[in-house]
């Protein structure tokens, strides 16, 4: 009976990159892990830049002057939503650049609040994470209490 190779589904990929498999006794944030997360961050950044570029071109193409006020209002609303999305993406690109800077400084993967390991699985889910799950939870509790 032939052995079937497990094919990686796109849902399992993180920005087109297969998740990292930790080895027993492997040093945390070794060169392989750092390279892995650098690849994810660069791929994600490229996706965002391409999306921003597509939107800018689409918005330039759609700047029709509609005589109907409802059409004009609808177009302005759509553009406003797109601009908010692009602003969110610009902030995300900044966070990605900061994470890449932490990789360059050998500071990636450690909580900026308490210094413990953030963890490979958490970084796979949120490559720009700067807090371990405990500090992030405390942060969210504080926000709710003050909010």
Secondary structure, DSSP 8 states (H G I E B T S, - for coil): ---------GGGEETTEE-----TT--TT-HHHHHHHHHHHHHHHHHHHHHHHHHHHHHHHT----SSHHHHHHHHHHHHHHHHHHHHHHHHHHHHHHHHHHHHTT-TTB-TTT--B--HHHHHH-TT--S-HHHHHHHHHHHHHH-
